[in-house]
């Protein structure tokens, strides 16, 4: 594969960042994932995934404002980049092709 | 209005852990998320559970990714995550660490000479210290591997006769078993007795000097590990033997020896092998190559010995019950001896005192003669020397680093101007010195690994099989190296970080006077230590030389001593070798100088006419012995075949004996009565004193009697010096012919005597080496300092040369300052060294005087060495073309 590799969990985190659309930061990404996947998610995993995604260029980040709720600490907000979006699209395309290649699509 | 509840906070230690683990630039957002989550969880799940989850969450953050990220450059990420407000970057933050390391290495590299001197001095010092630590540890842990060591005591005997008190390390066979019977606090006992025995298996035949008879409790009291056999019964049966592995290899190779037999002694008594034990550790005072059950000795080889209360020969160890008081037990000994052996003691006019010595203290502290004995003095001396050498290395390091401080003044100035706090700078410099120390540590480990075999040879025992077996020590050395780095780096760090940026950056910076004073003081201290060691070395050397060259009072050159054992063929053999051209003369005796001799309860008539009793050293000799060893007769006559009565009722004594009896002139002792070992008669002659024991002891009273040849005697053969080898071979051939089943066991007297001084010579060799080391390190320091000052004064020298100063005068000018220090150090060192050596010489009965020239030569030597060291630098500086040095910057 010539593209940068995207792990399964990283892909989930990237999708969540896209869902949350600009208000994504470590904690609410983790909660969103918990609700949608019923997995036990821990913060450190999410954060490391985010930083990796950033290093690969799929997301970008900036520091948000401070809220008193967090002891006055600022959040780092994550946004999906165009490259990130494109990569997700490509992945989805590949999967759809694979699905369609399966004969008699009925698993019931 | 209700007060708002204070919000619960997560555990602070967890936060601290997170700060430690995570890169600084991510901390804010991570802690933020964590705290937010924590607040939610407090609401949902309660505080305790939330706290637990919080800690778990933090632990999950200890991921390799985040830790790695701390040390990574941030080129990947477009923007750094640092907060906009200005903060002092932490000293250990990756960026600062990298920059500091870079600076440190650049500095080391830029001044290769300095770094080399520094690392050299430190690593050599560390190596010496490490080896000494190994040695000291080895000596201090003698017998420490016995789990019950703190309850084991050696039972030693003081034997008081009318003329003297003898301190033995041995006691009678009867004491220990009876003590166990009479006193409940004695849990168990072990007696060991080392004898020489011929051991045979098939055609293999060896003279084993370390066959040890030991009680069956041997393996339960001591921790010698049995690999095969039952520790309770291995030594219980008569004629059972336990062999250490190396002996097994010697007799059986790889075969299984269990149940096999060995033939012991001249009569070839069969003994069954009932166990194999691990080889005995090097630092054990009990050593042996074969262990035979004690019952074989007490019931067979020497039946009835267990009832003899006045026959000493077994080393006895008592194992006391836990909590038993040895002093209280010792108080009951006189009563114990009185009830068992009172009659015997009065009959022989003996006073017996029993002493309990803790096992762990026997090796180092006991003054009693023993096979293996260490010396507390040596251990202390070497510990002190080790610390000295390390101190020297540290002083060097401090000195050199401080001396170079001016070179780095600009760096400090710039850093301070940018806003570095003083303590941060100090930390940077201490860090640098720790780094240097760790480099030195690596070199030292390599050096030690190389030197350990040689060191073992020097010390004469296997102190360490190799550096791999001393890993705890290496770890200790690592910690020590870091500590030294901190300590030695502190002073220069404080000096460096105290610079005023303004003055420094103006470029009008001069090294201050106090610094110079401190440095000079330290150099003086270094040289004082070195000179002390040099003087000590010379004194030790002259003492050893004195002992080796001293006239011992008998002739020992080309004297071959053959251990004949109960050779019935000895007369034939003697006659046969006497006819050889290479043999000048022969003589037989029970003992020869430097070796063992029997003792006998004797009474001799003293100058008040009483019979004075005592336990005296005896030489049983034949008629030729006195002429064979060139002993001088100072009064009366020597034994002679013309007086047949000599072999039944004559005695000769030495001068010391005559003095003990109170005769001021030897002549007065002639014709006096004696009673010894069933012989009564008169003293016929007095021999001039000769050293029949080592020179460390004064010459004791000695008696001579003529006897015929019997068991275990020695044959002294004087050989013509021009054909020693051929004669020795011829004698051996004769021996084989007459005594085919006995090993030919011989030694040369002069070699044997040289062996006596071996331990002193070892001490001397070690000392010389360490003294050289100390001088070497001191000179390195001096070299560094001298080169620094010459560099500082390059311009001055240039100006002087232009104005017409000669090279010589400049060298003098540069050297004078330092030589003053060396002279001062010499003045400090001399009295110290004199006192120390005076104390050391007190260990010897015959001492070499400490002469003035010892100090003179040490002084001259140190000044010369110092001068040569300095002139390296100063001559180079003086020869430099002034045009070069005066070129404007």
Interface residues (C-beta under 8 A of the other chain):
Chain A: X25 X26 X27 X30 X42 X43 X44 X45 X47 X48 X51 X52 X54 X55 X63 X69 X70 X71 X73 X74 X75 X76
Chain B: X26 X28 X29 X30 X31 X32 X33 X34 X35 X36 X37 X39 X56 X57 X60 X61 X63 X65 X66 X69 X76 X77
